[in-house]
Amino acid sequence: MKLLWLKVRERFSRLVNLFRTRRIRLVDDQNLDELLATLGQHDRFRNADGRCSSCKQIVTKENFGAVYRDGTQFHFLCDDHGCLADFLER
């Protein structure tokens, strides 16, 4: 049980650090469209061309988890805990 708690604590610490360094920003339903437009990804998202980079499920407003940039390409993540955890462990 203690090992599980240490893993949870480590993931939480990593997430807090990402927020502090502004590599992660919170987005809600009200400003998601604005963020996607700013990133040039609004049409791709609206046309259901965005798939979760982890599980390959189509990402919609209902299951949006995150968007991140890898070099010049943007990738989406769904809201599945496993997909988000995989991303945070990279």
PyMOL Python script that loads the backbone (N, CA, C, O; Angstrom):
from pymol import cmd

cmd.read_pdbstr("""\
ATOM      1  N   MET A   1       0.830  -1.196   0.000  1.00  0.00           N
ATOM      2  CA  MET A   1       0.000   0.000   0.000  1.00  0.00           C
ATOM      3  C   MET A   1       0.873   1.257   0.000  1.00  0.00           C
ATOM      4  O   MET A   1       0.563   2.245  -0.665  1.00  0.00           O
ATOM      5  N   LYS A   2       1.970   1.197   0.761  1.00  0.00           N
ATOM      6  CA  LYS A   2       2.856   2.353   0.839  1.00  0.00           C
ATOM      7  C   LYS A   2       3.478   2.656  -0.519  1.00  0.00           C
ATOM      8  O   LYS A   2       3.638   3.822  -0.879  1.00  0.00           O
ATOM      9  N   LEU A   3       3.833   1.614  -1.281  1.00  0.00           N
ATOM     10  CA  LEU A   3       4.411   1.811  -2.610  1.00  0.00           C
ATOM     11  C   LEU A   3       3.416   2.492  -3.540  1.00  0.00           C
ATOM     12  O   LEU A   3       3.795   3.378  -4.306  1.00  0.00           O
ATOM     13  N   LEU A   4       2.140   2.088  -3.484  1.00  0.00           N
ATOM     14  CA  LEU A   4       1.105   2.719  -4.299  1.00  0.00           C
ATOM     15  C   LEU A   4       0.979   4.197  -3.937  1.00  0.00           C
ATOM     16  O   LEU A   4       0.886   5.044  -4.825  1.00  0.00           O
ATOM     17  N   TRP A   5       0.977   4.511  -2.647  1.00  0.00           N
ATOM     18  CA  TRP A   5       0.874   5.907  -2.207  1.00  0.00           C
ATOM     19  C   TRP A   5       2.060   6.715  -2.722  1.00  0.00           C
ATOM     20  O   TRP A   5       1.883   7.863  -3.131  1.00  0.00           O
ATOM     21  N   LEU A   6       3.255   6.151  -2.714  1.00  0.00           N
ATOM     22  CA  LEU A   6       4.435   6.861  -3.201  1.00  0.00           C
ATOM     23  C   LEU A   6       4.325   7.150  -4.701  1.00  0.00           C
ATOM     24  O   LEU A   6       4.740   8.212  -5.165  1.00  0.00           O
ATOM     25  N   LYS A   7       3.761   6.195  -5.457  1.00  0.00           N
ATOM     26  CA  LYS A   7       3.579   6.424  -6.894  1.00  0.00           C
ATOM     27  C   LYS A   7       2.568   7.541  -7.144  1.00  0.00           C
ATOM     28  O   LYS A   7       2.788   8.398  -8.000  1.00  0.00           O
ATOM     29  N   VAL A   8       1.466   7.535  -6.402  1.00  0.00           N
ATOM     30  CA  VAL A   8       0.456   8.586  -6.546  1.00  0.00           C
ATOM     31  C   VAL A   8       1.072   9.932  -6.194  1.00  0.00           C
ATOM     32  O   VAL A   8       0.870  10.919  -6.901  1.00  0.00           O
ATOM     33  N   ARG A   9       1.808   9.968  -5.120  1.00  0.00           N
ATOM     34  CA  ARG A   9       2.449  11.212  -4.682  1.00  0.00           C
ATOM     35  C   ARG A   9       3.449  11.710  -5.722  1.00  0.00           C
ATOM     36  O   ARG A   9       3.528  12.911  -5.984  1.00  0.00           O
ATOM     37  N   GLU A  10       4.212  10.794  -6.313  1.00  0.00           N
ATOM     38  CA  GLU A  10       5.187  11.170  -7.345  1.00  0.00           C
ATOM     39  C   GLU A  10       4.483  11.750  -8.578  1.00  0.00           C
ATOM     40  O   GLU A  10       4.924  12.765  -9.118  1.00  0.00           O
ATOM     41  N   ARG A  11       3.402  11.118  -9.024  1.00  0.00           N
ATOM     42  CA  ARG A  11       2.647  11.624 -10.176  1.00  0.00           C
ATOM     43  C   ARG A  11       2.057  12.999  -9.885  1.00  0.00           C
ATOM     44  O   ARG A  11       2.089  13.886 -10.738  1.00  0.00           O
ATOM     45  N   PHE A  12       1.520  13.174  -8.681  1.00  0.00           N
ATOM     46  CA  PHE A  12       0.944  14.456  -8.312  1.00  0.00           C
ATOM     47  C   PHE A  12       2.030  15.533  -8.291  1.00  0.00           C
ATOM     48  O   PHE A  12       1.805  16.642  -8.775  1.00  0.00           O
ATOM     49  N   SER A  13       3.182  15.224  -7.746  1.00  0.00           N
ATOM     50  CA  SER A  13       4.291  16.187  -7.712  1.00  0.00           C
ATOM     51  C   SER A  13       4.724  16.569  -9.120  1.00  0.00           C
ATOM     52  O   SER A  13       5.013  17.735  -9.389  1.00  0.00           O
ATOM     53  N   ARG A  14       4.770  15.594 -10.012  1.00  0.00           N
ATOM     54  CA  ARG A  14       5.145  15.874 -11.401  1.00  0.00           C
ATOM     55  C   ARG A  14       4.112  16.780 -12.066  1.00  0.00           C
ATOM     56  O   ARG A  14       4.474  17.695 -12.805  1.00  0.00           O
ATOM     57  N   LEU A  15       2.836  16.532 -11.809  1.00  0.00           N
ATOM     58  CA  LEU A  15       1.765  17.348 -12.367  1.00  0.00           C
ATOM     59  C   LEU A  15       1.837  18.779 -11.832  1.00  0.00           C
ATOM     60  O   LEU A  15       1.691  19.731 -12.599  1.00  0.00           O
ATOM     61  N   VAL A  16       2.059  18.940 -10.540  1.00  0.00           N
ATOM     62  CA  VAL A  16       2.186  20.271  -9.946  1.00  0.00           C
ATOM     63  C   VAL A  16       3.352  21.011 -10.575  1.00  0.00           C
ATOM     64  O   VAL A  16       3.247  22.205 -10.853  1.00  0.00           O
ATOM     65  N   ASN A  17       4.465  20.322 -10.803  1.00  0.00           N
ATOM     66  CA  ASN A  17       5.628  20.950 -11.432  1.00  0.00           C
ATOM     67  C   ASN A  17       5.314  21.408 -12.858  1.00  0.00           C
ATOM     68  O   ASN A  17       5.763  22.473 -13.281  1.00  0.00           O
ATOM     69  N   LEU A  18       4.551  20.613 -13.589  1.00  0.00           N
ATOM     70  CA  LEU A  18       4.179  21.004 -14.950  1.00  0.00           C
ATOM     71  C   LEU A  18       3.308  22.256 -14.948  1.00  0.00           C
ATOM     72  O   LEU A  18       3.445  23.111 -15.823  1.00  0.00           O
ATOM     73  N   PHE A  19       2.411  22.366 -13.968  1.00  0.00           N
ATOM     74  CA  PHE A  19       1.605  23.584 -13.846  1.00  0.00           C
ATOM     75  C   PHE A  19       2.480  24.783 -13.494  1.00  0.00           C
ATOM     76  O   PHE A  19       2.308  25.871 -14.044  1.00  0.00           O
ATOM     77  N   ARG A  20       3.407  24.578 -12.584  1.00  0.00           N
ATOM     78  CA  ARG A  20       4.282  25.679 -12.156  1.00  0.00           C
ATOM     79  C   ARG A  20       5.147  26.191 -13.298  1.00  0.00           C
ATOM     80  O   ARG A  20       5.386  27.394 -13.404  1.00  0.00           O
ATOM     81  N   THR A  21       5.615  25.297 -14.144  1.00  0.00           N
ATOM     82  CA  THR A  21       6.463  25.708 -15.264  1.00  0.00           C
ATOM     83  C   THR A  21       5.631  26.127 -16.470  1.00  0.00           C
ATOM     84  O   THR A  21       6.183  26.445 -17.524  1.00  0.00           O
ATOM     85  N   ARG A  22       4.302  26.128 -16.323  1.00  0.00           N
ATOM     86  CA  ARG A  22       3.359  26.548 -17.357  1.00  0.00           C
ATOM     87  C   ARG A  22       3.434  25.684 -18.613  1.00  0.00           C
ATOM     88  O   ARG A  22       3.084  26.138 -19.703  1.00  0.00           O
ATOM     89  N   ARG A  23       3.886  24.451 -18.464  1.00  0.00           N
ATOM     90  CA  ARG A  23       3.863  23.520 -19.588  1.00  0.00           C
ATOM     91  C   ARG A  23       2.478  22.902 -19.725  1.00  0.00           C
ATOM     92  O   ARG A  23       2.155  22.319 -20.759  1.00  0.00           O
ATOM     93  N   ILE A  24       1.656  23.029 -18.677  1.00  0.00           N
ATOM     94  CA  ILE A  24       0.262  22.572 -18.707  1.00  0.00           C
ATOM     95  C   ILE A  24      -0.612  23.738 -18.275  1.00  0.00           C
ATOM     96  O   ILE A  24      -0.303  24.436 -17.309  1.00  0.00           O
ATOM     97  N   ARG A  25      -1.704  23.940 -18.999  1.00  0.00           N
ATOM     98  CA  ARG A  25      -2.671  24.976 -18.638  1.00  0.00           C
ATOM     99  C   ARG A  25      -4.050  24.333 -18.543  1.00  0.00           C
ATOM    100  O   ARG A  25      -4.373  23.414 -19.295  1.00  0.00           O
ATOM    101  N   LEU A  26      -4.838  24.818 -17.627  1.00  0.00           N
ATOM    102  CA  LEU A  26      -6.204  24.302 -17.483  1.00  0.00           C
ATOM    103  C   LEU A  26      -7.094  24.883 -18.565  1.00  0.00           C
ATOM    104  O   LEU A  26      -6.990  26.059 -18.912  1.00  0.00           O
ATOM    105  N   VAL A  27      -7.963  24.048 -19.086  1.00  0.00           N
ATOM    106  CA  VAL A  27      -8.906  24.452 -20.123  1.00  0.00           C
ATOM    107  C   VAL A  27     -10.264  23.891 -19.732  1.00  0.00           C
ATOM    108  O   VAL A  27     -10.370  22.749 -19.283  1.00  0.00           O
ATOM    109  N   ASP A  28     -11.300  24.704 -19.905  1.00  0.00           N
ATOM    110  CA  ASP A  28     -12.644  24.199 -19.660  1.00  0.00           C
ATOM    111  C   ASP A  28     -13.463  24.312 -20.939  1.00  0.00           C
ATOM    112  O   ASP A  28     -12.963  24.777 -21.963  1.00  0.00           O
ATOM    113  N   ASP A  29     -14.711  23.889 -20.880  1.00  0.00           N
ATOM    114  CA  ASP A  29     -15.566  23.897 -22.068  1.00  0.00           C
ATOM    115  C   ASP A  29     -15.715  25.287 -22.677  1.00  0.00           C
ATOM    116  O   ASP A  29     -15.868  25.421 -23.891  1.00  0.00           O
ATOM    117  N   GLN A  30     -15.671  26.306 -21.853  1.00  0.00           N
ATOM    118  CA  GLN A  30     -15.891  27.659 -22.345  1.00  0.00           C
ATOM    119  C   GLN A  30     -14.719  28.192 -23.160  1.00  0.00           C
ATOM    120  O   GLN A  30     -14.929  28.980 -24.082  1.00  0.00           O
ATOM    121  N   ASN A  31     -13.494  27.785 -22.846  1.00  0.00           N
ATOM    122  CA  ASN A  31     -12.373  28.332 -23.609  1.00  0.00           C
ATOM    123  C   ASN A  31     -11.638  27.286 -24.455  1.00  0.00           C
ATOM    124  O   ASN A  31     -10.564  27.570 -24.987  1.00  0.00           O
ATOM    125  N   LEU A  32     -12.197  26.095 -24.583  1.00  0.00           N
ATOM    126  CA  LEU A  32     -11.580  25.070 -25.414  1.00  0.00           C
ATOM    127  C   LEU A  32     -11.530  25.495 -26.877  1.00  0.00           C
ATOM    128  O   LEU A  32     -10.494  25.350 -27.525  1.00  0.00           O
ATOM    129  N   ASP A  33     -12.634  26.016 -27.403  1.00  0.00           N
ATOM    130  CA  ASP A  33     -12.651  26.450 -28.806  1.00  0.00           C
ATOM    131  C   ASP A  33     -11.607  27.534 -29.063  1.00  0.00           C
ATOM    132  O   ASP A  33     -10.924  27.520 -30.087  1.00  0.00           O
ATOM    133  N   GLU A  34     -11.492  28.461 -28.134  1.00  0.00           N
ATOM    134  CA  GLU A  34     -10.513  29.542 -28.282  1.00  0.00           C
ATOM    135  C   GLU A  34      -9.079  28.987 -28.290  1.00  0.00           C
ATOM    136  O   GLU A  34      -8.256  29.405 -29.105  1.00  0.00           O
ATOM    137  N   LEU A  35      -8.788  28.056 -27.391  1.00  0.00           N
ATOM    138  CA  LEU A  35      -7.465  27.450 -27.352  1.00  0.00           C
ATOM    139  C   LEU A  35      -7.156  26.724 -28.658  1.00  0.00           C
ATOM    140  O   LEU A  35      -6.081  26.896 -29.232  1.00  0.00           O
ATOM    141  N   LEU A  36      -8.103  25.911 -29.125  1.00  0.00           N
ATOM    142  CA  LEU A  36      -7.883  25.145 -30.354  1.00  0.00           C
ATOM    143  C   LEU A  36      -7.708  26.056 -31.554  1.00  0.00           C
ATOM    144  O   LEU A  36      -6.899  25.764 -32.435  1.00  0.00           O
ATOM    145  N   ALA A  37      -8.453  27.158 -31.606  1.00  0.00           N
ATOM    146  CA  ALA A  37      -8.298  28.123 -32.696  1.00  0.00           C
ATOM    147  C   ALA A  37      -6.918  28.772 -32.634  1.00  0.00           C
ATOM    148  O   ALA A  37      -6.267  28.946 -33.664  1.00  0.00           O
ATOM    149  N   THR A  38      -6.473  29.126 -31.442  1.00  0.00           N
ATOM    150  CA  THR A  38      -5.154  29.727 -31.267  1.00  0.00           C
ATOM    151  C   THR A  38      -4.053  28.779 -31.740  1.00  0.00           C
ATOM    152  O   THR A  38      -3.054  29.216 -32.310  1.00  0.00           O
ATOM    153  N   LEU A  39      -4.239  27.491 -31.504  1.00  0.00           N
ATOM    154  CA  LEU A  39      -3.244  26.497 -31.906  1.00  0.00           C
ATOM    155  C   LEU A  39      -3.389  26.063 -33.362  1.00  0.00           C
ATOM    156  O   LEU A  39      -2.566  25.304 -33.873  1.00  0.00           O
ATOM    157  N   GLY A  40      -4.443  26.549 -34.030  1.00  0.00           N
ATOM    158  CA  GLY A  40      -4.686  26.144 -35.413  1.00  0.00           C
ATOM    159  C   GLY A  40      -5.225  24.730 -35.529  1.00  0.00           C
ATOM    160  O   GLY A  40      -5.061  24.090 -36.568  1.00  0.00           O
ATOM    161  N   GLN A  41      -5.863  24.234 -34.484  1.00  0.00           N
ATOM    162  CA  GLN A  41      -6.356  22.859 -34.455  1.00  0.00           C
ATOM    163  C   GLN A  41      -7.875  22.759 -34.387  1.00  0.00           C
ATOM    164  O   GLN A  41      -8.414  21.660 -34.257  1.00  0.00           O
ATOM    165  N   HIS A  42      -8.569  23.885 -34.473  1.00  0.00           N
ATOM    166  CA  HIS A  42     -10.027  23.891 -34.303  1.00  0.00           C
ATOM    167  C   HIS A  42     -10.728  23.065 -35.374  1.00  0.00           C
ATOM    168  O   HIS A  42     -11.607  22.265 -35.052  1.00  0.00           O
ATOM    169  N   ASP A  43     -10.359  23.242 -36.644  1.00  0.00           N
ATOM    170  CA  ASP A  43     -11.009  22.487 -37.724  1.00  0.00           C
ATOM    171  C   ASP A  43     -10.739  20.995 -37.589  1.00  0.00           C
ATOM    172  O   ASP A  43     -11.639  20.178 -37.788  1.00  0.00           O
ATOM    173  N   ARG A  44      -9.525  20.643 -37.259  1.00  0.00           N
ATOM    174  CA  ARG A  44      -9.176  19.231 -37.086  1.00  0.00           C
ATOM    175  C   ARG A  44      -9.999  18.608 -35.965  1.00  0.00           C
ATOM    176  O   ARG A  44     -10.475  17.480 -36.095  1.00  0.00           O
ATOM    177  N   PHE A  45     -10.163  19.328 -34.883  1.00  0.00           N
ATOM    178  CA  PHE A  45     -10.942  18.841 -33.751  1.00  0.00           C
ATOM    179  C   PHE A  45     -12.420  18.763 -34.106  1.00  0.00           C
ATOM    180  O   PHE A  45     -13.076  17.762 -33.817  1.00  0.00           O
ATOM    181  N   ARG A  46     -12.950  19.812 -34.732  1.00  0.00           N
ATOM    182  CA  ARG A  46     -14.369  19.862 -35.089  1.00  0.00           C
ATOM    183  C   ARG A  46     -14.739  18.778 -36.097  1.00  0.00           C
ATOM    184  O   ARG A  46     -15.852  18.253 -36.058  1.00  0.00           O
ATOM    185  N   ASN A  47     -13.819  18.437 -37.000  1.00  0.00           N
ATOM    186  CA  ASN A  47     -14.077  17.420 -38.024  1.00  0.00           C
ATOM    187  C   ASN A  47     -13.787  16.006 -37.536  1.00  0.00           C
ATOM    188  O   ASN A  47     -13.777  15.064 -38.329  1.00  0.00           O
ATOM    189  N   ALA A  48     -13.551  15.854 -36.239  1.00  0.00           N
ATOM    190  CA  ALA A  48     -13.268  14.545 -35.626  1.00  0.00           C
ATOM    191  C   ALA A  48     -12.040  13.890 -36.235  1.00  0.00           C
ATOM    192  O   ALA A  48     -11.975  12.666 -36.347  1.00  0.00           O
ATOM    193  N   ASP A  49     -11.057  14.708 -36.632  1.00  0.00           N
ATOM    194  CA  ASP A  49      -9.794  14.178 -37.148  1.00  0.00           C
ATOM    195  C   ASP A  49      -8.778  13.971 -36.036  1.00  0.00           C
ATOM    196  O   ASP A  49      -7.727  13.370 -36.261  1.00  0.00           O
ATOM    197  N   GLY A  50      -9.080  14.461 -34.844  1.00  0.00           N
ATOM    198  CA  GLY A  50      -8.150  14.320 -33.732  1.00  0.00           C
ATOM    199  C   GLY A  50      -8.402  13.032 -32.972  1.00  0.00           C
ATOM    200  O   GLY A  50      -9.504  12.797 -32.479  1.00  0.00           O
ATOM    201  N   ARG A  51      -7.391  12.213 -32.882  1.00  0.00           N
ATOM    202  CA  ARG A  51      -7.495  10.962 -32.136  1.00  0.00           C
ATOM    203  C   ARG A  51      -6.540  11.008 -30.951  1.00  0.00           C
ATOM    204  O   ARG A  51      -5.507  11.677 -30.991  1.00  0.00           O
ATOM    205  N   CYS A  52      -6.899  10.293 -29.908  1.00  0.00           N
ATOM    206  CA  CYS A  52      -6.044  10.203 -28.725  1.00  0.00           C
ATOM    207  C   CYS A  52      -4.728   9.554 -29.134  1.00  0.00           C
ATOM    208  O   CYS A  52      -4.717   8.488 -29.749  1.00  0.00           O
ATOM    209  N   SER A  53      -3.625  10.200 -28.789  1.00  0.00           N
ATOM    210  CA  SER A  53      -2.322   9.660 -29.182  1.00  0.00           C
ATOM    211  C   SER A  53      -1.987   8.382 -28.420  1.00  0.00           C
ATOM    212  O   SER A  53      -1.042   7.680 -28.781  1.00  0.00           O
ATOM    213  N   SER A  54      -2.740   8.074 -27.385  1.00  0.00           N
ATOM    214  CA  SER A  54      -2.476   6.867 -26.610  1.00  0.00           C
ATOM    215  C   SER A  54      -3.371   5.707 -27.039  1.00  0.00           C
ATOM    216  O   SER A  54      -2.867   4.642 -27.399  1.00  0.00           O
ATOM    217  N   CYS A  55      -4.700   5.899 -27.005  1.00  0.00           N
ATOM    218  CA  CYS A  55      -5.624   4.785 -27.287  1.00  0.00           C
ATOM    219  C   CYS A  55      -6.256   4.852 -28.684  1.00  0.00           C
ATOM    220  O   CYS A  55      -6.948   3.920 -29.092  1.00  0.00           O
ATOM    221  N   LYS A  56      -6.023   5.941 -29.414  1.00  0.00           N
ATOM    222  CA  LYS A  56      -6.515   6.144 -30.797  1.00  0.00           C
ATOM    223  C   LYS A  56      -8.011   6.391 -30.900  1.00  0.00           C
ATOM    224  O   LYS A  56      -8.559   6.362 -32.001  1.00  0.00           O
ATOM    225  N   GLN A  57      -8.688   6.633 -29.776  1.00  0.00           N
ATOM    226  CA  GLN A  57     -10.115   6.971 -29.785  1.00  0.00           C
ATOM    227  C   GLN A  57     -10.284   8.398 -30.319  1.00  0.00           C
ATOM    228  O   GLN A  57      -9.435   9.255 -30.072  1.00  0.00           O
ATOM    229  N   ILE A  58     -11.376   8.656 -31.048  1.00  0.00           N
ATOM    230  CA  ILE A  58     -11.655  10.011 -31.521  1.00  0.00           C
ATOM    231  C   ILE A  58     -11.927  10.902 -30.311  1.00  0.00           C
ATOM    232  O   ILE A  58     -12.717  10.544 -29.437  1.00  0.00           O
ATOM    233  N   VAL A  59     -11.269  12.066 -30.262  1.00  0.00           N
ATOM    234  CA  VAL A  59     -11.421  12.994 -29.146  1.00  0.00           C
ATOM    235  C   VAL A  59     -12.470  14.041 -29.509  1.00  0.00           C
ATOM    236  O   VAL A  59     -12.388  14.689 -30.553  1.00  0.00           O
ATOM    237  N   THR A  60     -13.448  14.193 -28.635  1.00  0.00           N
ATOM    238  CA  THR A  60     -14.524  15.167 -28.800  1.00  0.00           C
ATOM    239  C   THR A  60     -14.532  16.093 -27.587  1.00  0.00           C
ATOM    240  O   THR A  60     -13.727  15.940 -26.668  1.00  0.00           O
ATOM    241  N   LYS A  61     -15.458  17.059 -27.597  1.00  0.00           N
ATOM    242  CA  LYS A  61     -15.584  17.924 -26.419  1.00  0.00           C
ATOM    243  C   LYS A  61     -15.952  17.121 -25.178  1.00  0.00           C
ATOM    244  O   LYS A  61     -15.543  17.461 -24.068  1.00  0.00           O
ATOM    245  N   GLU A  62     -16.713  16.074 -25.366  1.00  0.00           N
ATOM    246  CA  GLU A  62     -17.178  15.278 -24.234  1.00  0.00           C
ATOM    247  C   GLU A  62     -16.066  14.462 -23.591  1.00  0.00           C
ATOM    248  O   GLU A  62     -16.129  14.191 -22.392  1.00  0.00           O
ATOM    249  N   ASN A  63     -15.047  14.062 -24.351  1.00  0.00           N
ATOM    250  CA  ASN A  63     -13.987  13.234 -23.773  1.00  0.00           C
ATOM    251  C   ASN A  63     -12.599  13.876 -23.905  1.00  0.00           C
ATOM    252  O   ASN A  63     -11.586  13.184 -23.805  1.00  0.00           O
ATOM    253  N   PHE A  64     -12.551  15.181 -24.126  1.00  0.00           N
ATOM    254  CA  PHE A  64     -11.272  15.887 -24.264  1.00  0.00           C
ATOM    255  C   PHE A  64     -10.495  15.818 -22.956  1.00  0.00           C
ATOM    256  O   PHE A  64     -11.024  16.106 -21.883  1.00  0.00           O
ATOM    257  N   GLY A  65      -9.234  15.432 -23.068  1.00  0.00           N
ATOM    258  CA  GLY A  65      -8.374  15.378 -21.890  1.00  0.00           C
ATOM    259  C   GLY A  65      -7.250  16.393 -21.953  1.00  0.00           C
ATOM    260  O   GLY A  65      -7.000  17.110 -20.984  1.00  0.00           O
ATOM    261  N   ALA A  66      -6.560  16.458 -23.107  1.00  0.00           N
ATOM    262  CA  ALA A  66      -5.419  17.367 -23.234  1.00  0.00           C
ATOM    263  C   ALA A  66      -5.029  17.493 -24.694  1.00  0.00           C
ATOM    264  O   ALA A  66      -5.396  16.672 -25.534  1.00  0.00           O
ATOM    265  N   VAL A  67      -4.278  18.539 -24.968  1.00  0.00           N
ATOM    266  CA  VAL A  67      -3.625  18.710 -26.255  1.00  0.00           C
ATOM    267  C   VAL A  67      -2.184  19.103 -25.942  1.00  0.00           C
ATOM    268  O   VAL A  67      -1.934  19.925 -25.060  1.00  0.00           O
ATOM    269  N   TYR A  68      -1.249  18.518 -26.663  1.00  0.00           N
ATOM    270  CA  TYR A  68       0.154  18.850 -26.429  1.00  0.00           C
ATOM    271  C   TYR A  68       0.899  18.897 -27.762  1.00  0.00           C
ATOM    272  O   TYR A  68       0.465  18.337 -28.769  1.00  0.00           O
ATOM    273  N   ARG A  69       2.032  19.583 -27.725  1.00  0.00           N
ATOM    274  CA  ARG A  69       2.836  19.730 -28.940  1.00  0.00           C
ATOM    275  C   ARG A  69       4.093  18.889 -28.807  1.00  0.00           C
ATOM    276  O   ARG A  69       4.755  18.873 -27.770  1.00  0.00           O
ATOM    277  N   ASP A  70       4.395  18.196 -29.888  1.00  0.00           N
ATOM    278  CA  ASP A  70       5.625  17.416 -29.981  1.00  0.00           C
ATOM    279  C   ASP A  70       6.349  17.919 -31.222  1.00  0.00           C
ATOM    280  O   ASP A  70       6.048  17.499 -32.339  1.00  0.00           O
ATOM    281  N   GLY A  71       7.298  18.813 -31.020  1.00  0.00           N
ATOM    282  CA  GLY A  71       7.952  19.451 -32.158  1.00  0.00           C
ATOM    283  C   GLY A  71       6.996  20.424 -32.811  1.00  0.00           C
ATOM    284  O   GLY A  71       6.599  21.414 -32.197  1.00  0.00           O
ATOM    285  N   THR A  72       6.620  20.154 -34.055  1.00  0.00           N
ATOM    286  CA  THR A  72       5.693  21.040 -34.768  1.00  0.00           C
ATOM    287  C   THR A  72       4.287  20.461 -34.855  1.00  0.00           C
ATOM    288  O   THR A  72       3.387  21.117 -35.378  1.00  0.00           O
ATOM    289  N   GLN A  73       4.081  19.247 -34.354  1.00  0.00           N
ATOM    290  CA  GLN A  73       2.772  18.601 -34.437  1.00  0.00           C
ATOM    291  C   GLN A  73       2.050  18.658 -33.104  1.00  0.00           C
ATOM    292  O   GLN A  73       2.663  18.562 -32.041  1.00  0.00           O
ATOM    293  N   PHE A  74       0.730  18.815 -33.179  1.00  0.00           N
ATOM    294  CA  PHE A  74      -0.112  18.786 -31.992  1.00  0.00           C
ATOM    295  C   PHE A  74      -0.792  17.429 -31.891  1.00  0.00           C
ATOM    296  O   PHE A  74      -1.189  16.838 -32.895  1.00  0.00           O
ATOM    297  N   HIS A  75      -0.916  16.953 -30.672  1.00  0.00           N
ATOM    298  CA  HIS A  75      -1.540  15.659 -30.404  1.00  0.00           C
ATOM    299  C   HIS A  75      -2.608  15.847 -29.339  1.00  0.00           C
ATOM    300  O   HIS A  75      -2.470  16.684 -28.448  1.00  0.00           O
ATOM    301  N   PHE A  76      -3.679  15.056 -29.440  1.00  0.00           N
ATOM    302  CA  PHE A  76      -4.762  15.090 -28.478  1.00  0.00           C
ATOM    303  C   PHE A  76      -4.677  13.878 -27.557  1.00  0.00           C
ATOM    304  O   PHE A  76      -4.122  12.839 -27.914  1.00  0.00           O
ATOM    305  N   LEU A  77      -5.237  14.037 -26.376  1.00  0.00           N
ATOM    306  CA  LEU A  77      -5.429  12.927 -25.448  1.00  0.00           C
ATOM    307  C   LEU A  77      -6.881  12.935 -25.006  1.00  0.00           C
ATOM    308  O   LEU A  77      -7.465  13.999 -24.799  1.00  0.00           O
ATOM    309  N   CYS A  78      -7.471  11.744 -24.858  1.00  0.00           N
ATOM    310  CA  CYS A  78      -8.824  11.664 -24.319  1.00  0.00           C
ATOM    311  C   CYS A  78      -8.751  11.782 -22.797  1.00  0.00           C
ATOM    312  O   CYS A  78      -7.662  11.892 -22.232  1.00  0.00           O
ATOM    313  N   ASP A  79      -9.885  11.760 -22.146  1.00  0.00           N
ATOM    314  CA  ASP A  79      -9.920  11.949 -20.698  1.00  0.00           C
ATOM    315  C   ASP A  79      -9.754  10.653 -19.907  1.00  0.00           C
ATOM    316  O   ASP A  79      -9.951  10.647 -18.692  1.00  0.00           O
ATOM    317  N   ASP A  80      -9.399   9.567 -20.569  1.00  0.00           N
ATOM    318  CA  ASP A  80      -9.157   8.302 -19.880  1.00  0.00           C
ATOM    319  C   ASP A  80      -7.952   8.447 -18.949  1.00  0.00           C
ATOM    320  O   ASP A  80      -6.908   8.959 -19.351  1.00  0.00           O
ATOM    321  N   HIS A  81      -8.105   7.996 -17.714  1.00  0.00           N
ATOM    322  CA  HIS A  81      -7.039   8.148 -16.728  1.00  0.00           C
ATOM    323  C   HIS A  81      -5.749   7.471 -17.171  1.00  0.00           C
ATOM    324  O   HIS A  81      -4.658   7.984 -16.921  1.00  0.00           O
ATOM    325  N   GLY A  82      -5.867   6.326 -17.824  1.00  0.00           N
ATOM    326  CA  GLY A  82      -4.677   5.605 -18.291  1.00  0.00           C
ATOM    327  C   GLY A  82      -3.931   6.400 -19.348  1.00  0.00           C
ATOM    328  O   GLY A  82      -2.701   6.443 -19.329  1.00  0.00           O
ATOM    329  N   CYS A  83      -4.646   7.027 -20.266  1.00  0.00           N
ATOM    330  CA  CYS A  83      -4.010   7.813 -21.323  1.00  0.00           C
ATOM    331  C   CYS A  83      -3.306   9.036 -20.738  1.00  0.00           C
ATOM    332  O   CYS A  83      -2.182   9.354 -21.125  1.00  0.00           O
ATOM    333  N   LEU A  84      -3.965   9.715 -19.810  1.00  0.00           N
ATOM    334  CA  LEU A  84      -3.361  10.882 -19.180  1.00  0.00           C
ATOM    335  C   LEU A  84      -2.167  10.481 -18.322  1.00  0.00           C
ATOM    336  O   LEU A  84      -1.154  11.180 -18.308  1.00  0.00           O
ATOM    337  N   ALA A  85      -2.274   9.376 -17.615  1.00  0.00           N
ATOM    338  CA  ALA A  85      -1.155   8.914 -16.784  1.00  0.00           C
ATOM    339  C   ALA A  85       0.043   8.546 -17.644  1.00  0.00           C
ATOM    340  O   ALA A  85       1.181   8.856 -17.291  1.00  0.00           O
ATOM    341  N   ASP A  86      -0.209   7.878 -18.785  1.00  0.00           N
ATOM    342  CA  ASP A  86       0.893   7.539 -19.699  1.00  0.00           C
ATOM    343  C   ASP A  86       1.617   8.795 -20.161  1.00  0.00           C
ATOM    344  O   ASP A  86       2.846   8.815 -20.233  1.00  0.00           O
ATOM    345  N   PHE A  87       0.858   9.844 -20.475  1.00  0.00           N
ATOM    346  CA  PHE A  87       1.454  11.096 -20.918  1.00  0.00           C
ATOM    347  C   PHE A  87       2.295  11.725 -19.812  1.00  0.00           C
ATOM    348  O   PHE A  87       3.397  12.209 -20.073  1.00  0.00           O
ATOM    349  N   LEU A  88       1.795  11.722 -18.596  1.00  0.00           N
ATOM    350  CA  LEU A  88       2.527  12.346 -17.485  1.00  0.00           C
ATOM    351  C   LEU A  88       3.800  11.588 -17.131  1.00  0.00           C
ATOM    352  O   LEU A  88       4.725  12.166 -16.561  1.00  0.00           O
ATOM    353  N   GLU A  89       3.856  10.314 -17.460  1.00  0.00           N
ATOM    354  CA  GLU A  89       5.046   9.512 -17.150  1.00  0.00           C
ATOM    355  C   GLU A  89       6.138   9.654 -18.195  1.00  0.00           C
ATOM    356  O   GLU A  89       7.239   9.141 -17.997  1.00  0.00           O
ATOM    357  N   ARG A  90       5.868  10.328 -19.289  1.00  0.00           N
ATOM    358  CA  ARG A  90       6.899  10.498 -20.332  1.00  0.00           C
ATOM    359  C   ARG A  90       7.983  11.420 -19.873  1.00  0.00           C
ATOM    360  O   ARG A  90       8.929  11.679 -20.616  1.00  0.00           O
TER     361      ARG A  90
END
""", "prot")
cmd.dss("prot")
cmd.show_as("cartoon", "prot")
cmd.util.cbc("prot")
cmd.orient("prot")
